[in-house]
Amino acid sequence: MPDLARALTVYSAAAEYVERAGLHSEVQWQRDVSARSFTESQLLAETAWVVLCSGFRESTVRKVFGYLSLCFCDWDSAAAIVASYPHCKVTALRGFRNERKVDAIVAAARHIHSLGFMTVKNAILADPISELQNFRFIGPTTAWHLAKNLGLDVVKPDRHLVRAASNLGYSTAFDLCQAIATARCEQPKVVDLILWRYLADASADQRRRIFAAV
């Protein structure tokens, strides 16, 4: 049975952790980003970020993302990336040796360039989870991650959030985040980020203690 009191206790600890860790700007970005206003550059960058994070630790991706951004024209436009091929791929592989993921980034740029950004954006806004899976490495789970990063008020079924929901008596990660968001007058996507950051940064033992203590 859902235990909102326990959930709010964990969320309060998570919010305190995020504040102490100096991650307020990350939370504010998630609070402010709007799906209606995402640009072509944001779509390219966020798609690449989620593609790279699939199966990799976020901290690993963060170390190479600046370099890869330079390789891919700082995500200026799909046309710029397509025009720079194969040079962009060759330079990217010097710093990140996963050809399938680099090819997936190129394929995303080609898809956007071929159809036109506004066509792709309108399709995403109409049916986000389905449309985002047209990009390689974006599947039924990672589509929620990408949708959230583009500004949709959704919750990604990340393993940490799924386990937290189960520990706190909720059927899904969305149900957990929605309940907390309603109680705290916050957006579910922001609750998602705060809980995820707290749990992802904790060790396995720390996560066990978090839920044992409430």
Secondary structure, 3 states (H helix, E strand, C coil): CCCHHHHHHHHHHHHHHHHHCCCHHHHHHHHHCCHHHCCHHHHHHHHHHHHHHCCCCHHHHHHHHHHHHHHCHHHCCHHHHHHHCCHHHHHHHHHCCCHHHHHHHHHHHHHHHHHCHHHHHHHHHHCHHHHHCCCCCCCCCHHHHHHHHCCCCCCCCCHHHHHHHHHCCCCCHHHHHHHHHHHHCCCHHHHHHHHHHHHHHCCHHHHHHHHHCC
